[in-house]
Amino acid sequence: MSLLKVENIKKSFGKTQVLKDISFSLEKGEVLAIIGSSGSGKTTLLRCLNFLEYPQYGKITVNNDVLFDCRRKSKATDAEIRKNRLHFGLVFQSFNLFPQYKVIENITLAPKLLAKEQIKNSGDFCGVKNYKEAVEIINANAQKLLQKVGLSEKKDSYPCNLSGGQQQRVAIARALALNPDVLCFDEPTSALDPELTGEVLNVIKGLKSSDSTMIVVTHEIEFARDVADKIIFMADGLIAEEGTPQQVIENPQNPRTRAFLSRFKQYAK
């Protein structure tokens, strides 16, 4: 049974159709890499999955829970949207850390807000009924996440005192803090200098070994080949080719895939 199932997603902005008919599935623990030229719809797809945008058509299911179905007549409430977003973590291109908060505060802010809401509404958060106990759990988890991304010593630093690679690693820890079913990366190294790219990619590689389910939009073809279980090549709002790294990168069948990969001749045949 698929952890994530995306069916026939379509999204337009005005008269411009950005996603024309996107369908794929993802098993628990799998890594999906999405490649393609700028403007092919990759970021819009991630934003639809994270409910930062709403498709006009299609269906999104996580763990057999239907999060979006265009056939529903009623519009999702704000509370439903917030609940749906908990299934996904999103790491942006440009970090998007809160500059006024320390590293540890950036990571714990959303879980603390969630804990307060859940304790108020249902009386329980992670098995505890007291907000003070919930905060202790959240802080301890944040420390573990900082250790996982190699930044334990930076917990009291502000974002302005971190390198770009360090900021992106904090952003990864923040996305993990709510324990999402699927962790999404939108070109996580595009805002980094080449020498900082490796440290972020190494963290993502480490997450694969911890059985995280991930979707990574990337132009790092070698990284996609080495880490992904599946690769999707998108062009003009459609999936032009899909398969294993061996199939898509080493032996592409679609002429558009071959043309795209020809820019990375050292990786494509």
NORLIN-V186078 format. One line per field, one symbol per residue. phi: phi as a letter, one per 30 degrees, with the letter a starting at -180 (. if undefined). psi: psi as a letter, one per 20 degrees, with the letter a starting at -180 (. if undefined). burial: b if it has 24 or more other ideal C-beta (glycine too) atoms within 12 Angstrom, else e. A space follows every 50 residues. Layout:
# NORLIN-V186078
phi=???
psi=???
burial=???
This chain:
# NORLIN-V186078
phi=.ddbbcbhdbbbciccdccclcbabbdeidcccccldeidjddddddddc idbcddajbbbbhicddbbddddddddedddddddddbcbcddcihdddd cdeddedceddddddddddddbibbhicccddddddddddddddddddci bedcdcdcedccdddddddddddddddchddbccbchdcdccdedcdedd ddddeddddcidcbbbdacdddddddcddbbcccbhibddabldeddddd bdcdeddddddddbedccc
psi=pqgpppolpppqocioogphnpprrpqpiqpppprrqpjijghhgghghj khqpqiqappppljoohpoiiphqqqrhghggghhiiqqporgkgkqohi qrghhhhigghhggggghhghijpokjqiphghghgggghhgghhhhhjk khijhjqqhijqrghgghhghggghihjlqhppppnmijhjqqhiighhg hhggghhhijkqpqpopqjngggghhhqhqppoqpljqohqparhggggh lqhphhggggiiimhiiq.
burial=ebbbbbbbbbbeeeeeebbbbbbbbbeeebbbbbbbeeebbbbbbbbbbb bebbbebbbbbbeeeebbeeeeeeeeeeeeeeebbbbbbbbbbebebeee ebbbbbbbbbbbebbeebbeeeeebbeeeebeebbebbbebbbebbebbe beebbebebeebebbbbbbbbbbbbbbbebbbbbbbbbbbebeeebbebb bbbbbbbbeeebbbbbbbbbbbbbbebbbbbbbbbebbbbbbbebeebbe ebeeeebeebbeebeebbe
